[in-house]
């Protein structure tokens, strides 16, 4: 590999033969050396999913000067992980997902395999961007987006991005783009999501469909408004979803947010992120042990704050005495248990459900405590917000 040039890793969720990824390669080749590791078939809607029930494999498809292309039998996130583990001889300077055939604005980013690529790159500490065009057609016209894609990628290579922040970039399907808007994510949800159809006499078959319900249609700051009005929508997206879910929940409740925490990896990221947001009414205290972290949060709850404490794995057991105190005194308390696995913790190398089982059954006493388990990293915001 030509180490003097920036190294760019590309993947997608539409598969290796999709036009969108071919166009993305064309647009980005002038900026550096390209390595592609993409799914061997469409994997749309796979979000951050991993293949855990069977082995995956990859094959070399093409090798030119400055361009190496592989296909992989796994998900988009698998592709990024496998590329880091096998074919890259150094850490890439940029991870790019796309160009997706279809809109990934608003809540779509949580389901998107293209954004799964981007989130995985971001979690690995690499500046990452997802590009999508609001057109599902196989032969969609990506040319109007080309100059914007190249310039956005160039700027990110030059200036980088804040830690735990990636970019979700969507293009309207028009030849005349009006410019770029930095946007917030549109608030909305999908409704009427399943269509029933009979199959060989069995009525219990459904096709995924749906109608998007925009709850924020008049907001000129959101990504849907920008796209509807002919602008390129750039939505900065944080992967520290739990921290921002707690901030949003506190704002909704009209309470200041307090986090008392012992710094245990990987829950420490929540403490570090929340400590940056004093301007939003957030108070953080780093404590000497798990019990004191929980106890300070209980005191903040008594004082009228939305109180939380964070931990990981067996730390839940250490917090039990203080958690039972919160139950006895009927003081609201949020305990965030961040999944952790691996030999360093005595857990198996596959994370499986160990931390969830610890949260459910690893406490002393029998005080009733509800447990909300996020289905994936992208659902952590909603889990915290709830």
N, C-alpha and C positions, 0 to 999 in steps of 0.2 A: 504494500500500500504506500501511497505517496504521502508521507507523514507531514510534509510542509503545507499541504492543503487541508482545509476543514473537512472533517469526516461527518457525513450525514447518513443516518439510518432511516430508512423509509419502510413503512408497512401500511396495510389498509384492512378493511373488512369485506370489500367486494370481491377479493380474490386476485390472484396474480395476473389473470387475463383481462381484467377490467380496464377500460379506456382511461379512467381517472388516474390510476397509478402510473400508466405510461406517460400521460401528459405531465404529471407531477415530476417524474424523472426528467423529462425534457426541460421543464422550467428551471429545475434546480441544478442541473449538471454544470452550468457555468460557475456555480458557487463553491464547488468542492468535489471531493471524491464521494461517490454514492455507493452504499451497500443496501440492497433490498432483501428483506426477509418477509414474504407475504404468504397468506393462506393459499393453499392449492385449490380452493373452491370458495364460493361466497360464505361469509360468516356474519352477515348483518345481524344486529341486535344482540351480539354476544357480550357487549359491555367489557367488563374486566375479567370475564370468565377464564378459568384455567382448565386444562385437560388433566384429570387426576385418576381416571379409571383405566387408562391404557397408555402405552408408550406413544410418543410422537417421533416423526422423522423429518429430515429436510434433504433437499436435493439441489445441486447446482443447476441453474437454468441457462445462465449466460455470463460470460466474463469478457469485458472489453477494457480498454484503457480508462481508468477512472470510474468504472461501473462494474459491480458484481451483483448478480441477481440470484436469489434462492427462493424456492417455494417450500412451504412447511405444512404438515398435516394437521397442525394445531390451530388454536384460536389466535386472534390478533395479539393478545397479551402474551401468549406462548411464544409467538414469533419474536417479540422484543426480548423476552427473557432468554430464549435460545440463541439469538444473535449475540447478545452480550456474553453468553457462556461459551460459544463455539467459534464463530467466524470473525468477530471483531478483534483486531490485534491491539486496540487501544480504546479508551472511552470515547464515544462519539461527541462531537461538538454540538450536534443538533439531532433531535428525533422528530420525524414528521409523519403524520397520519393522513391518508387521503390519496387523491382528491375523492371524497365520498360522493357517490351518486345519490343525492338526496339531502334534505335539510337536517342539520344537527343543532339547530338553535333551541332555546328554551329547555324544557325537560328532556328533549331527545338526547342530549349529551349523556344522560345517565344510562341510556340503553345502547349507546353507539359503540360498536367495536372499533371504529376509527378513533374515537376519543379514549377507548381502552388502551390503544397504542400510545396515545399522548400522555395519559395518566401514568402508565407504567414508566415511560421515559422520565417524566417529572419526578416520580418516586425514586428513581435512580440518580437524581441530582443533575439531569441533563435538560437544558432548555428545550421545550417541546411545543409543537404547534399542530393543530388539526385543521385541515382545509376541507370544506364541503360546498357543493353546488346544489341549489334548490331545483334539481332536475333528476328524475330517476331513470331517464332513458339511457340505454346502453351506449348510444352514439351522441350523447350530450355534447354541446359546444363549450369547451373549457377555455378557449383562447382569450376571451375578455378578462378572465381572472389571472392569466399568466403574469403580466407585469406586476400586479399586486402581490401575487404569491412570491415572486422572486425578491421584491423589495422588502416585504415583511420578513422573509427568511434571512435576508442580508442584514437587516437591522438587528434581528435577534442574535445572529452570529456575532455581530460587532459589539452589541451592548449587553446581551444576556437577558435574563428574566429574574425576578425576585424568587427566593427559595419557595418551593411548594406551590408555585404558580405557573400555569401553562396558558396557552391561548387557544380559544375555540373560534375559528374564523369561518364565516358563512358568506356565500355569494348569492345574490339574487340571480335568477335566470333571465338575464337581459344583456344585450350587447352594449348598452350605454350605461356604464356605472357612474354614479354621481360623485363618488368619493368614499371616504372611510369614516365610520363612526365607532368610537369606543363605547360599548354598551353594557348594560346589566342584563341578566337573564330574565326573559319574560316569565311571569308567573302564570301558570296554566296547568291543565291536565288533559289526558286522553279519556274520552267517554265512549260508550257503545263499542267496546273493544273487540267483541267476538260475534261472528256470524255463524249461525248453526246451519249445517247441511247434513243430509242423510247420506250414509255410506254403507252400501250393501245391507240396507234395512236397519242399520243402527243409527239412531238419531243423536248419539252422544259424540258427534264430531263437530269441531269448530275451526273456522279460519280466523286468524288474527286480522282485525281491520281497525276501525276507530275514527273518531272525529276529535280534533283538537279544540278544546275550550279555552279561549284566551281570557284570563281574568285581569288582564293589564293592558287592554287594547288601546287606551288613550295615552299611555305613557310613552312619550317620545324618546325616552332614554333607553328603551329595551331593544333587544335584538330583532324581534318580530317587526317592530315599527320601522327599524332601519331597512330591513329586507323588503318590506312592503313598499317602501318609498325609494327603492333603487340604490341603496347604499351597501357597501361591504360592512358587515357587522363583526367587529372584533370584541369578543367577550372574555376578559381575563377570568380564569377559573382556578380556584384554589383546590388542592387535593387534601388539605387539612379540614375535611368537611365537618368533623365533630366539633371543633372549636367554633366554627362559624354557626353551626346549628345551635350551640349554647348561647352565643351572642344574640341570634335571632329570637330564641325562646325568651331570653331576658327582656328584650325589647317588647315582644308581644305581651309579656306579663306586666310590663311597666315597673320592673324591679332592677336594681343593680346586680351585676353578675359577680360572684365571688368563687374563686377556685383555690382550695387548699390542697397541696399535693406534695408527695415525696417523689423525687426525680428517679423514676424507674423506667428503663427503656422497654417498649417504645412509647409508653404513655407520656414521656417527657415532652414530646413534640407538642402536645396540647398545652402544657404549661408554658412552653416557649412562645407559641403562637398567641395565646391569650395575653401574655405579658406585654405584647406590642400594642394593645388596644385600650390603654387607659382612657383615651379620649372618648371611648364609647361606654364609659362607666364600668369598666372591668377592673377588678382587684385580684391580684394573684399573690399567694404566699407559698414559698418553697420551704417545706418542713423537714425535720430531721428523721422522721420515720413515718410509716404508714398510719399508725394510730393518731399521731398528732395532726397529720394532714386531714384526716377525716374529722377529728375533733374541732379543728379551727373552722371547717366548713359548717359544722353543726352550730357553732357559735354565731357565724354569719347568718345562718338561717333564722336563728332566734332574733337577730337584729333586723330582719326584714329583707335579706338578700335572697336571690335565687342562688342557692349554694350547691357547689359541686366539688367532687374530689375525684382524682384519676389514679388508676393503678394498672397492673398487668399481671395476669396469671395468679400465682399463689398469694400475691399482695391482697387479694380479696379476703383470704382467710385471716391475714394479720389485721385487717380493718374491722373484723367481725364485732369485736367488743364495742367499738364506737358506733358501728352501724345499728347494733341493737339498742344503743342509747337513743339514737334518732327515732327508732320505732317507739320506744317507751315514752319519750317526750312528745311524740306526734309532730316532730319537726320535719318538713320536707327536705330531702337530700337526694342529689343525683350522684350516683357512683358510676364512673365510666371505666369499664374494664377492657383494655385494648388487647386484642389477640396477639399471642406470642407463642412461638414454638421453636424447637431446635435443641441440639445437644447441650448448649450452654445452660439451659434451664431444666435439663433432665427430662424434657419432653421428646416425643418422636420427631424426626425431621419433617414429617408431614404434619401440618398444624391441626388438621381435622377439626374436632370439636372440643379439644381439651380445655380451652379457656371458658367456653360456654358452660361446660359441665362444672368447672370450678365455680363459676358464678351461680349456677343453680344449686349445687350440692356441697360446695367446699366451705361453708360457713358454720361456725359454732352456734348452737341454739336453733330455735325453730321460729324465729320472728318472720312473719310473712312479708316478702319483698317481691314486687313485680320485676320481671326481667324482660327488657326489650332487646332483641337480637337483630342487628342489621344483616340483611341478606348478602350484602357485598359492600366493599368500601364506598361505593358511590351512594349507598343508602344511609350512610352514617349521618349526613346532615338531617334527614328526615327523622331518624331515630333520636337524635339529640333534641331536635325541635319539638318532637311529640311530648 
